[in-house]
Amino acid sequence: MSQWVIEIDTPEDEAQLMQILPRYNSRLVEKIRKTESEPVAIRKEKLRSILEKLQASGVAEKFGDPSEWQRETRQDQPLHGRGE
């Protein structure tokens, strides 16, 4: 026996799948409905936690000012279409 996780985008596709499951001696074990806001909220909270830990560690201070790095990097590369 094996179990699969399948994502279905439309109710029509879901209905078709449910109709053919018995033909293959298969059944629905669990139906999980995901809402768009739950995964986004969870990802935001995880990212917030990681960024707070990074800020508290002070490791970012070793790398200096990101704006200064960007200015130094862009000095070597003139913008396309602009004369030097």
PDB file of N, CA, C and O in Angstrom:
ATOM      1  N   MET A   1       0.846  -1.178   0.000  1.00  0.00           N
ATOM      2  CA  MET A   1       0.000   0.000   0.000  1.00  0.00           C
ATOM      3  C   MET A   1       0.890   1.239   0.000  1.00  0.00           C
ATOM      4  O   MET A   1       1.962   1.244   0.605  1.00  0.00           O
ATOM      5  N   SER A   2       0.443   2.272  -0.672  1.00  0.00           N
ATOM      6  CA  SER A   2       1.138   3.555  -0.657  1.00  0.00           C
ATOM      7  C   SER A   2       0.116   4.668  -0.512  1.00  0.00           C
ATOM      8  O   SER A   2      -1.057   4.508  -0.850  1.00  0.00           O
ATOM      9  N   GLN A   3       0.585   5.798  -0.002  1.00  0.00           N
ATOM     10  CA  GLN A   3      -0.269   6.962   0.141  1.00  0.00           C
ATOM     11  C   GLN A   3       0.361   8.108  -0.631  1.00  0.00           C
ATOM     12  O   GLN A   3       1.579   8.283  -0.626  1.00  0.00           O
ATOM     13  N   TRP A   4      -0.479   8.879  -1.289  1.00  0.00           N
ATOM     14  CA  TRP A   4      -0.027  10.016  -2.076  1.00  0.00           C
ATOM     15  C   TRP A   4      -0.687  11.284  -1.572  1.00  0.00           C
ATOM     16  O   TRP A   4      -1.782  11.246  -1.011  1.00  0.00           O
ATOM     17  N   VAL A   5      -0.026  12.388  -1.771  1.00  0.00           N
ATOM     18  CA  VAL A   5      -0.616  13.696  -1.521  1.00  0.00           C
ATOM     19  C   VAL A   5      -0.779  14.342  -2.891  1.00  0.00           C
ATOM     20  O   VAL A   5       0.195  14.495  -3.628  1.00  0.00           O
ATOM     21  N   ILE A   6      -1.992  14.716  -3.227  1.00  0.00           N
ATOM     22  CA  ILE A   6      -2.300  15.268  -4.545  1.00  0.00           C
ATOM     23  C   ILE A   6      -2.945  16.631  -4.362  1.00  0.00           C
ATOM     24  O   ILE A   6      -3.847  16.794  -3.540  1.00  0.00           O
ATOM     25  N   GLU A   7      -2.481  17.607  -5.128  1.00  0.00           N
ATOM     26  CA  GLU A   7      -3.110  18.927  -5.116  1.00  0.00           C
ATOM     27  C   GLU A   7      -4.057  19.016  -6.302  1.00  0.00           C
ATOM     28  O   GLU A   7      -3.685  18.674  -7.424  1.00  0.00           O
ATOM     29  N   ILE A   8      -5.268  19.470  -6.057  1.00  0.00           N
ATOM     30  CA  ILE A   8      -6.265  19.614  -7.103  1.00  0.00           C
ATOM     31  C   ILE A   8      -6.753  21.053  -7.095  1.00  0.00           C
ATOM     32  O   ILE A   8      -7.138  21.585  -6.053  1.00  0.00           O
ATOM     33  N   ASP A   9      -6.733  21.677  -8.268  1.00  0.00           N
ATOM     34  CA  ASP A   9      -7.043  23.104  -8.355  1.00  0.00           C
ATOM     35  C   ASP A   9      -8.531  23.424  -8.442  1.00  0.00           C
ATOM     36  O   ASP A   9      -8.965  24.469  -7.957  1.00  0.00           O
ATOM     37  N   THR A  10      -9.316  22.544  -9.052  1.00  0.00           N
ATOM     38  CA  THR A  10     -10.719  22.889  -9.264  1.00  0.00           C
ATOM     39  C   THR A  10     -11.649  21.832  -8.676  1.00  0.00           C
ATOM     40  O   THR A  10     -11.285  20.658  -8.599  1.00  0.00           O
ATOM     41  N   PRO A  11     -12.837  22.237  -8.265  1.00  0.00           N
ATOM     42  CA  PRO A  11     -13.812  21.266  -7.759  1.00  0.00           C
ATOM     43  C   PRO A  11     -14.203  20.230  -8.820  1.00  0.00           C
ATOM     44  O   PRO A  11     -14.515  19.087  -8.486  1.00  0.00           O
ATOM     45  N   GLU A  12     -14.186  20.622 -10.077  1.00  0.00           N
ATOM     46  CA  GLU A  12     -14.519  19.684 -11.151  1.00  0.00           C
ATOM     47  C   GLU A  12     -13.505  18.558 -11.229  1.00  0.00           C
ATOM     48  O   GLU A  12     -13.871  17.390 -11.365  1.00  0.00           O
ATOM     49  N   ASP A  13     -12.223  18.913 -11.143  1.00  0.00           N
ATOM     50  CA  ASP A  13     -11.171  17.894 -11.166  1.00  0.00           C
ATOM     51  C   ASP A  13     -11.266  16.981  -9.950  1.00  0.00           C
ATOM     52  O   ASP A  13     -11.032  15.776 -10.048  1.00  0.00           O
ATOM     53  N   GLU A  14     -11.609  17.561  -8.809  1.00  0.00           N
ATOM     54  CA  GLU A  14     -11.772  16.766  -7.591  1.00  0.00           C
ATOM     55  C   GLU A  14     -12.903  15.750  -7.761  1.00  0.00           C
ATOM     56  O   GLU A  14     -12.765  14.592  -7.365  1.00  0.00           O
ATOM     57  N   ALA A  15     -14.001  16.177  -8.340  1.00  0.00           N
ATOM     58  CA  ALA A  15     -15.141  15.282  -8.547  1.00  0.00           C
ATOM     59  C   ALA A  15     -14.766  14.137  -9.485  1.00  0.00           C
ATOM     60  O   ALA A  15     -15.156  12.993  -9.252  1.00  0.00           O
ATOM     61  N   GLN A  16     -14.023  14.432 -10.529  1.00  0.00           N
ATOM     62  CA  GLN A  16     -13.600  13.380 -11.455  1.00  0.00           C
ATOM     63  C   GLN A  16     -12.693  12.368 -10.774  1.00  0.00           C
ATOM     64  O   GLN A  16     -12.822  11.162 -10.987  1.00  0.00           O
ATOM     65  N   LEU A  17     -11.784  12.861  -9.963  1.00  0.00           N
ATOM     66  CA  LEU A  17     -10.882  11.953  -9.247  1.00  0.00           C
ATOM     67  C   LEU A  17     -11.654  11.058  -8.290  1.00  0.00           C
ATOM     68  O   LEU A  17     -11.385   9.860  -8.206  1.00  0.00           O
ATOM     69  N   MET A  18     -12.603  11.628  -7.576  1.00  0.00           N
ATOM     70  CA  MET A  18     -13.394  10.837  -6.629  1.00  0.00           C
ATOM     71  C   MET A  18     -14.185   9.737  -7.349  1.00  0.00           C
ATOM     72  O   MET A  18     -14.422   8.670  -6.781  1.00  0.00           O
ATOM     73  N   GLN A  19     -14.587   9.994  -8.585  1.00  0.00           N
ATOM     74  CA  GLN A  19     -15.337   9.001  -9.349  1.00  0.00           C
ATOM     75  C   GLN A  19     -14.467   7.814  -9.764  1.00  0.00           C
ATOM     76  O   GLN A  19     -14.954   6.685  -9.827  1.00  0.00           O
ATOM     77  N   ILE A  20     -13.193   8.056 -10.045  1.00  0.00           N
ATOM     78  CA  ILE A  20     -12.355   6.953 -10.523  1.00  0.00           C
ATOM     79  C   ILE A  20     -11.624   6.201  -9.414  1.00  0.00           C
ATOM     80  O   ILE A  20     -11.085   5.123  -9.666  1.00  0.00           O
ATOM     81  N   LEU A  21     -11.591   6.731  -8.215  1.00  0.00           N
ATOM     82  CA  LEU A  21     -10.881   6.046  -7.128  1.00  0.00           C
ATOM     83  C   LEU A  21     -11.360   4.610  -6.900  1.00  0.00           C
ATOM     84  O   LEU A  21     -10.522   3.719  -6.757  1.00  0.00           O
ATOM     85  N   PRO A  22     -12.659   4.350  -6.859  1.00  0.00           N
ATOM     86  CA  PRO A  22     -13.099   2.965  -6.631  1.00  0.00           C
ATOM     87  C   PRO A  22     -12.633   1.979  -7.713  1.00  0.00           C
ATOM     88  O   PRO A  22     -12.435   0.800  -7.422  1.00  0.00           O
ATOM     89  N   ARG A  23     -12.459   2.436  -8.931  1.00  0.00           N
ATOM     90  CA  ARG A  23     -11.982   1.565 -10.006  1.00  0.00           C
ATOM     91  C   ARG A  23     -10.607   0.986  -9.712  1.00  0.00           C
ATOM     92  O   ARG A  23     -10.275  -0.104 -10.176  1.00  0.00           O
ATOM     93  N   TYR A  24      -9.817   1.706  -8.951  1.00  0.00           N
ATOM     94  CA  TYR A  24      -8.455   1.286  -8.634  1.00  0.00           C
ATOM     95  C   TYR A  24      -8.326   0.797  -7.198  1.00  0.00           C
ATOM     96  O   TYR A  24      -7.233   0.777  -6.632  1.00  0.00           O
ATOM     97  N   ASN A  25      -9.468   0.400  -6.612  1.00  0.00           N
ATOM     98  CA  ASN A  25      -9.492  -0.079  -5.231  1.00  0.00           C
ATOM     99  C   ASN A  25      -8.815   0.930  -4.296  1.00  0.00           C
ATOM    100  O   ASN A  25      -8.029   0.564  -3.423  1.00  0.00           O
ATOM    101  N   SER A  26      -9.142   2.206  -4.504  1.00  0.00           N
ATOM    102  CA  SER A  26      -8.545   3.295  -3.736  1.00  0.00           C
ATOM    103  C   SER A  26      -9.627   4.057  -2.994  1.00  0.00           C
ATOM    104  O   SER A  26     -10.810   3.972  -3.324  1.00  0.00           O
ATOM    105  N   ARG A  27      -9.205   4.796  -1.997  1.00  0.00           N
ATOM    106  CA  ARG A  27     -10.146   5.579  -1.206  1.00  0.00           C
ATOM    107  C   ARG A  27      -9.471   6.849  -0.719  1.00  0.00           C
ATOM    108  O   ARG A  27      -8.244   6.942  -0.676  1.00  0.00           O
ATOM    109  N   LEU A  28     -10.273   7.802  -0.362  1.00  0.00           N
ATOM    110  CA  LEU A  28      -9.776   9.049   0.207  1.00  0.00           C
ATOM    111  C   LEU A  28      -9.543   8.823   1.693  1.00  0.00           C
ATOM    112  O   LEU A  28     -10.472   8.476   2.422  1.00  0.00           O
ATOM    113  N   VAL A  29      -8.324   9.015   2.141  1.00  0.00           N
ATOM    114  CA  VAL A  29      -7.990   8.811   3.547  1.00  0.00           C
ATOM    115  C   VAL A  29      -8.221  10.086   4.343  1.00  0.00           C
ATOM    116  O   VAL A  29      -8.809  10.055   5.424  1.00  0.00           O
ATOM    117  N   GLU A  30      -7.761  11.195   3.808  1.00  0.00           N
ATOM    118  CA  GLU A  30      -7.893  12.470   4.516  1.00  0.00           C
ATOM    119  C   GLU A  30      -7.974  13.593   3.498  1.00  0.00           C
ATOM    120  O   GLU A  30      -7.244  13.591   2.506  1.00  0.00           O
ATOM    121  N   LYS A  31      -8.840  14.532   3.735  1.00  0.00           N
ATOM    122  CA  LYS A  31      -8.987  15.684   2.854  1.00  0.00           C
ATOM    123  C   LYS A  31      -8.513  16.919   3.613  1.00  0.00           C
ATOM    124  O   LYS A  31      -9.023  17.233   4.688  1.00  0.00           O
ATOM    125  N   ILE A  32      -7.553  17.599   3.055  1.00  0.00           N
ATOM    126  CA  ILE A  32      -6.983  18.783   3.694  1.00  0.00           C
ATOM    127  C   ILE A  32      -7.288  19.979   2.817  1.00  0.00           C
ATOM    128  O   ILE A  32      -6.906  20.006   1.647  1.00  0.00           O
ATOM    129  N   ARG A  33      -7.962  20.950   3.360  1.00  0.00           N
ATOM    130  CA  ARG A  33      -8.242  22.188   2.618  1.00  0.00           C
ATOM    131  C   ARG A  33      -7.309  23.264   3.152  1.00  0.00           C
ATOM    132  O   ARG A  33      -7.291  23.568   4.344  1.00  0.00           O
ATOM    133  N   LYS A  34      -6.555  23.817   2.254  1.00  0.00           N
ATOM    134  CA  LYS A  34      -5.640  24.884   2.640  1.00  0.00           C
ATOM    135  C   LYS A  34      -6.251  26.221   2.263  1.00  0.00           C
ATOM    136  O   LYS A  34      -6.822  26.382   1.184  1.00  0.00           O
ATOM    137  N   THR A  35      -6.121  27.170   3.167  1.00  0.00           N
ATOM    138  CA  THR A  35      -6.523  28.536   2.838  1.00  0.00           C
ATOM    139  C   THR A  35      -5.269  29.313   2.489  1.00  0.00           C
ATOM    140  O   THR A  35      -4.178  28.992   2.959  1.00  0.00           O
ATOM    141  N   GLU A  36      -5.421  30.299   1.692  1.00  0.00           N
ATOM    142  CA  GLU A  36      -4.275  31.084   1.248  1.00  0.00           C
ATOM    143  C   GLU A  36      -3.614  31.837   2.401  1.00  0.00           C
ATOM    144  O   GLU A  36      -2.397  32.027   2.391  1.00  0.00           O
ATOM    145  N   SER A  37      -4.394  32.269   3.393  1.00  0.00           N
ATOM    146  CA  SER A  37      -3.829  33.107   4.450  1.00  0.00           C
ATOM    147  C   SER A  37      -2.997  32.309   5.457  1.00  0.00           C
ATOM    148  O   SER A  37      -2.044  32.845   6.023  1.00  0.00           O
ATOM    149  N   GLU A  38      -3.337  31.053   5.687  1.00  0.00           N
ATOM    150  CA  GLU A  38      -2.584  30.284   6.679  1.00  0.00           C
ATOM    151  C   GLU A  38      -1.118  30.084   6.302  1.00  0.00           C
ATOM    152  O   GLU A  38      -0.245  30.402   7.108  1.00  0.00           O
ATOM    153  N   PRO A  39      -0.815  29.575   5.120  1.00  0.00           N
ATOM    154  CA  PRO A  39       0.599  29.396   4.802  1.00  0.00           C
ATOM    155  C   PRO A  39       1.385  30.700   4.787  1.00  0.00           C
ATOM    156  O   PRO A  39       2.538  30.730   5.217  1.00  0.00           O
ATOM    157  N   VAL A  40       0.785  31.766   4.303  1.00  0.00           N
ATOM    158  CA  VAL A  40       1.471  33.051   4.256  1.00  0.00           C
ATOM    159  C   VAL A  40       1.742  33.547   5.678  1.00  0.00           C
ATOM    160  O   VAL A  40       2.837  34.031   5.964  1.00  0.00           O
ATOM    161  N   ALA A  41       0.774  33.435   6.552  1.00  0.00           N
ATOM    162  CA  ALA A  41       0.949  33.888   7.935  1.00  0.00           C
ATOM    163  C   ALA A  41       2.036  33.078   8.642  1.00  0.00           C
ATOM    164  O   ALA A  41       2.844  33.631   9.389  1.00  0.00           O
ATOM    165  N   ILE A  42       2.051  31.791   8.405  1.00  0.00           N
ATOM    166  CA  ILE A  42       3.063  30.944   9.033  1.00  0.00           C
ATOM    167  C   ILE A  42       4.446  31.297   8.507  1.00  0.00           C
ATOM    168  O   ILE A  42       5.395  31.399   9.283  1.00  0.00           O
ATOM    169  N   ARG A  43       4.571  31.486   7.183  1.00  0.00           N
ATOM    170  CA  ARG A  43       5.876  31.850   6.613  1.00  0.00           C
ATOM    171  C   ARG A  43       6.346  33.198   7.127  1.00  0.00           C
ATOM    172  O   ARG A  43       7.532  33.373   7.407  1.00  0.00           O
ATOM    173  N   LYS A  44       5.434  34.151   7.255  1.00  0.00           N
ATOM    174  CA  LYS A  44       5.814  35.473   7.767  1.00  0.00           C
ATOM    175  C   LYS A  44       6.320  35.378   9.199  1.00  0.00           C
ATOM    176  O   LYS A  44       7.305  36.023   9.558  1.00  0.00           O
ATOM    177  N   GLU A  45       5.650  34.578  10.010  1.00  0.00           N
ATOM    178  CA  GLU A  45       6.068  34.432  11.407  1.00  0.00           C
ATOM    179  C   GLU A  45       7.439  33.767  11.498  1.00  0.00           C
ATOM    180  O   GLU A  45       8.272  34.175  12.307  1.00  0.00           O
ATOM    181  N   LYS A  46       7.676  32.750  10.676  1.00  0.00           N
ATOM    182  CA  LYS A  46       8.991  32.095  10.675  1.00  0.00           C
ATOM    183  C   LYS A  46      10.075  33.062  10.233  1.00  0.00           C
ATOM    184  O   LYS A  46      11.145  33.117  10.839  1.00  0.00           O
ATOM    185  N   LEU A  47       9.806  33.826   9.181  1.00  0.00           N
ATOM    186  CA  LEU A  47      10.778  34.792   8.696  1.00  0.00           C
ATOM    187  C   LEU A  47      11.042  35.864   9.738  1.00  0.00           C
ATOM    188  O   LEU A  47      12.190  36.261   9.940  1.00  0.00           O
ATOM    189  N   ARG A  48       9.999  36.339  10.402  1.00  0.00           N
ATOM    190  CA  ARG A  48      10.164  37.341  11.448  1.00  0.00           C
ATOM    191  C   ARG A  48      11.067  36.810  12.560  1.00  0.00           C
ATOM    192  O   ARG A  48      11.943  37.522  13.049  1.00  0.00           O
ATOM    193  N   SER A  49      10.850  35.569  12.953  1.00  0.00           N
ATOM    194  CA  SER A  49      11.659  34.956  13.997  1.00  0.00           C
ATOM    195  C   SER A  49      13.129  34.844  13.580  1.00  0.00           C
ATOM    196  O   SER A  49      14.030  35.139  14.366  1.00  0.00           O
ATOM    197  N   ILE A  50      13.358  34.420  12.349  1.00  0.00           N
ATOM    198  CA  ILE A  50      14.731  34.296  11.855  1.00  0.00           C
ATOM    199  C   ILE A  50      15.419  35.654  11.815  1.00  0.00           C
ATOM    200  O   ILE A  50      16.570  35.782  12.230  1.00  0.00           O
ATOM    201  N   LEU A  51      14.718  36.666  11.316  1.00  0.00           N
ATOM    202  CA  LEU A  51      15.313  37.999  11.233  1.00  0.00           C
ATOM    203  C   LEU A  51      15.602  38.582  12.613  1.00  0.00           C
ATOM    204  O   LEU A  51      16.611  39.261  12.799  1.00  0.00           O
ATOM    205  N   GLU A  52      14.738  38.326  13.566  1.00  0.00           N
ATOM    206  CA  GLU A  52      14.984  38.794  14.936  1.00  0.00           C
ATOM    207  C   GLU A  52      16.227  38.130  15.521  1.00  0.00           C
ATOM    208  O   GLU A  52      17.035  38.789  16.176  1.00  0.00           O
ATOM    209  N   LYS A  53      16.382  36.831  15.285  1.00  0.00           N
ATOM    210  CA  LYS A  53      17.575  36.123  15.775  1.00  0.00           C
ATOM    211  C   LYS A  53      18.837  36.657  15.109  1.00  0.00           C
ATOM    212  O   LYS A  53      19.866  36.836  15.761  1.00  0.00           O
ATOM    213  N   LEU A  54      18.751  36.909  13.816  1.00  0.00           N
ATOM    214  CA  LEU A  54      19.898  37.449  13.088  1.00  0.00           C
ATOM    215  C   LEU A  54      20.273  38.825  13.615  1.00  0.00           C
ATOM    216  O   LEU A  54      21.453  39.120  13.807  1.00  0.00           O
ATOM    217  N   GLN A  55      19.281  39.659  13.846  1.00  0.00           N
ATOM    218  CA  GLN A  55      19.545  40.995  14.367  1.00  0.00           C
ATOM    219  C   GLN A  55      20.162  40.925  15.770  1.00  0.00           C
ATOM    220  O   GLN A  55      21.092  41.668  16.083  1.00  0.00           O
ATOM    221  N   ALA A  56      19.647  40.043  16.593  1.00  0.00           N
ATOM    222  CA  ALA A  56      20.160  39.918  17.962  1.00  0.00           C
ATOM    223  C   ALA A  56      21.582  39.374  17.984  1.00  0.00           C
ATOM    224  O   ALA A  56      22.345  39.691  18.897  1.00  0.00           O
ATOM    225  N   SER A  57      21.953  38.565  17.002  1.00  0.00           N
ATOM    226  CA  SER A  57      23.292  37.965  16.989  1.00  0.00           C
ATOM    227  C   SER A  57      24.377  38.981  16.651  1.00  0.00           C
ATOM    228  O   SER A  57      25.532  38.790  17.030  1.00  0.00           O
ATOM    229  N   GLY A  58      24.028  40.065  15.942  1.00  0.00           N
ATOM    230  CA  GLY A  58      25.013  41.078  15.576  1.00  0.00           C
ATOM    231  C   GLY A  58      25.890  40.683  14.403  1.00  0.00           C
ATOM    232  O   GLY A  58      26.794  41.435  14.040  1.00  0.00           O
ATOM    233  N   VAL A  59      25.652  39.523  13.798  1.00  0.00           N
ATOM    234  CA  VAL A  59      26.501  39.053  12.710  1.00  0.00           C
ATOM    235  C   VAL A  59      26.422  39.982  11.490  1.00  0.00           C
ATOM    236  O   VAL A  59      27.403  40.101  10.756  1.00  0.00           O
ATOM    237  N   ALA A  60      25.306  40.627  11.261  1.00  0.00           N
ATOM    238  CA  ALA A  60      25.156  41.495  10.096  1.00  0.00           C
ATOM    239  C   ALA A  60      26.080  42.702  10.169  1.00  0.00           C
ATOM    240  O   ALA A  60      26.451  43.251   9.132  1.00  0.00           O
ATOM    241  N   GLU A  61      26.456  43.123  11.361  1.00  0.00           N
ATOM    242  CA  GLU A  61      27.323  44.289  11.523  1.00  0.00           C
ATOM    243  C   GLU A  61      28.717  44.043  10.953  1.00  0.00           C
ATOM    244  O   GLU A  61      29.411  44.999  10.606  1.00  0.00           O
ATOM    245  N   LYS A  62      29.141  42.789  10.850  1.00  0.00           N
ATOM    246  CA  LYS A  62      30.462  42.458  10.306  1.00  0.00           C
ATOM    247  C   LYS A  62      30.579  42.843   8.838  1.00  0.00           C
ATOM    248  O   LYS A  62      31.682  43.078   8.345  1.00  0.00           O
ATOM    249  N   PHE A  63      29.469  42.909   8.146  1.00  0.00           N
ATOM    250  CA  PHE A  63      29.497  43.123   6.711  1.00  0.00           C
ATOM    251  C   PHE A  63      29.439  44.584   6.316  1.00  0.00           C
ATOM    252  O   PHE A  63      29.578  44.897   5.133  1.00  0.00           O
ATOM    253  N   GLY A  64      29.244  45.476   7.247  1.00  0.00           N
ATOM    254  CA  GLY A  64      29.248  46.895   6.948  1.00  0.00           C
ATOM    255  C   GLY A  64      27.919  47.391   6.406  1.00  0.00           C
ATOM    256  O   GLY A  64      26.882  46.739   6.524  1.00  0.00           O
ATOM    257  N   ASP A  65      27.993  48.562   5.812  1.00  0.00           N
ATOM    258  CA  ASP A  65      26.802  49.248   5.309  1.00  0.00           C
ATOM    259  C   ASP A  65      26.436  48.721   3.922  1.00  0.00           C
ATOM    260  O   ASP A  65      27.236  48.850   2.995  1.00  0.00           O
ATOM    261  N   PRO A  66      25.262  48.136   3.754  1.00  0.00           N
ATOM    262  CA  PRO A  66      24.887  47.607   2.439  1.00  0.00           C
ATOM    263  C   PRO A  66      24.755  48.684   1.368  1.00  0.00           C
ATOM    264  O   PRO A  66      25.004  48.416   0.193  1.00  0.00           O
ATOM    265  N   SER A  67      24.370  49.887   1.751  1.00  0.00           N
ATOM    266  CA  SER A  67      24.268  50.976   0.773  1.00  0.00           C
ATOM    267  C   SER A  67      25.642  51.345   0.221  1.00  0.00           C
ATOM    268  O   SER A  67      25.791  51.605  -0.973  1.00  0.00           O
ATOM    269  N   GLU A  68      26.628  51.365   1.084  1.00  0.00           N
ATOM    270  CA  GLU A  68      27.996  51.671   0.655  1.00  0.00           C
ATOM    271  C   GLU A  68      28.515  50.585  -0.289  1.00  0.00           C
ATOM    272  O   GLU A  68      29.151  50.893  -1.297  1.00  0.00           O
ATOM    273  N   TRP A  69      28.251  49.331   0.028  1.00  0.00           N
ATOM    274  CA  TRP A  69      28.658  48.220  -0.843  1.00  0.00           C
ATOM    275  C   TRP A  69      28.019  48.366  -2.222  1.00  0.00           C
ATOM    276  O   TRP A  69      28.673  48.150  -3.242  1.00  0.00           O
ATOM    277  N   GLN A  70      26.750  48.730  -2.245  1.00  0.00           N
ATOM    278  CA  GLN A  70      26.051  48.879  -3.525  1.00  0.00           C
ATOM    279  C   GLN A  70      26.650  50.022  -4.345  1.00  0.00           C
ATOM    280  O   GLN A  70      26.820  49.890  -5.557  1.00  0.00           O
ATOM    281  N   ARG A  71      26.970  51.140  -3.695  1.00  0.00           N
ATOM    282  CA  ARG A  71      27.576  52.262  -4.419  1.00  0.00           C
ATOM    283  C   ARG A  71      28.929  51.864  -5.002  1.00  0.00           C
ATOM    284  O   ARG A  71      29.224  52.195  -6.150  1.00  0.00           O
ATOM    285  N   GLU A  72      29.749  51.164  -4.234  1.00  0.00           N
ATOM    286  CA  GLU A  72      31.052  50.720  -4.722  1.00  0.00           C
ATOM    287  C   GLU A  72      30.905  49.744  -5.878  1.00  0.00           C
ATOM    288  O   GLU A  72      31.652  49.825  -6.853  1.00  0.00           O
ATOM    289  N   THR A  73      29.978  48.847  -5.786  1.00  0.00           N
ATOM    290  CA  THR A  73      29.769  47.845  -6.820  1.00  0.00           C
ATOM    291  C   THR A  73      29.279  48.478  -8.102  1.00  0.00           C
ATOM    292  O   THR A  73      29.722  48.093  -9.184  1.00  0.00           O
ATOM    293  N   ARG A  74      28.397  49.417  -8.012  1.00  0.00           N
ATOM    294  CA  ARG A  74      27.815  50.029  -9.210  1.00  0.00           C
ATOM    295  C   ARG A  74      28.741  51.024  -9.880  1.00  0.00           C
ATOM    296  O   ARG A  74      28.489  51.389 -11.028  1.00  0.00           O
ATOM    297  N   GLN A  75      29.801  51.483  -9.228  1.00  0.00           N
ATOM    298  CA  GLN A  75      30.737  52.408  -9.859  1.00  0.00           C
ATOM    299  C   GLN A  75      31.378  51.769 -11.090  1.00  0.00           C
ATOM    300  O   GLN A  75      31.639  52.450 -12.082  1.00  0.00           O
ATOM    301  N   ASP A  76      31.628  50.472 -11.026  1.00  0.00           N
ATOM    302  CA  ASP A  76      32.303  49.774 -12.120  1.00  0.00           C
ATOM    303  C   ASP A  76      31.376  49.494 -13.296  1.00  0.00           C
ATOM    304  O   ASP A  76      31.855  49.186 -14.387  1.00  0.00           O
ATOM    305  N   GLN A  77      30.091  49.588 -13.109  1.00  0.00           N
ATOM    306  CA  GLN A  77      29.136  49.187 -14.130  1.00  0.00           C
ATOM    307  C   GLN A  77      28.233  50.356 -14.516  1.00  0.00           C
ATOM    308  O   GLN A  77      27.256  50.642 -13.823  1.00  0.00           O
ATOM    309  N   PRO A  78      28.557  51.037 -15.626  1.00  0.00           N
ATOM    310  CA  PRO A  78      27.680  52.130 -16.052  1.00  0.00           C
ATOM    311  C   PRO A  78      26.328  51.593 -16.504  1.00  0.00           C
ATOM    312  O   PRO A  78      26.227  50.469 -16.996  1.00  0.00           O
ATOM    313  N   LEU A  79      25.322  52.386 -16.338  1.00  0.00           N
ATOM    314  CA  LEU A  79      23.989  51.971 -16.732  1.00  0.00           C
ATOM    315  C   LEU A  79      23.882  51.915 -18.255  1.00  0.00           C
ATOM    316  O   LEU A  79      24.482  52.727 -18.959  1.00  0.00           O
ATOM    317  N   HIS A  80      23.129  50.968 -18.740  1.00  0.00           N
ATOM    318  CA  HIS A  80      22.954  50.786 -20.189  1.00  0.00           C
ATOM    319  C   HIS A  80      22.308  52.019 -20.801  1.00  0.00           C
ATOM    320  O   HIS A  80      21.328  52.546 -20.276  1.00  0.00           O
ATOM    321  N   GLY A  81      22.864  52.469 -21.911  1.00  0.00           N
ATOM    322  CA  GLY A  81      22.295  53.603 -22.618  1.00  0.00           C
ATOM    323  C   GLY A  81      22.777  54.956 -22.117  1.00  0.00           C
ATOM    324  O   GLY A  81      22.382  55.985 -22.666  1.00  0.00           O
ATOM    325  N   ARG A  82      23.606  54.982 -21.105  1.00  0.00           N
ATOM    326  CA  ARG A  82      24.093  56.255 -20.577  1.00  0.00           C
ATOM    327  C   ARG A  82      25.588  56.364 -20.877  1.00  0.00           C
ATOM    328  O   ARG A  82      26.350  55.416 -20.687  1.00  0.00           O
ATOM    329  N   GLY A  83      25.975  57.517 -21.338  1.00  0.00           N
ATOM    330  CA  GLY A  83      27.388  57.742 -21.656  1.00  0.00           C
ATOM    331  C   GLY A  83      28.219  57.902 -20.396  1.00  0.00           C
ATOM    332  O   GLY A  83      27.719  58.221 -19.317  1.00  0.00           O
ATOM    333  N   GLU A  84      29.498  57.667 -20.580  1.00  0.00           N
ATOM    334  CA  GLU A  84      30.383  57.806 -19.409  1.00  0.00           C
ATOM    335  C   GLU A  84      30.951  59.190 -19.312  1.00  0.00           C
ATOM    336  O   GLU A  84      31.713  59.482 -18.391  1.00  0.00           O
TER     337      GLU A  84
END
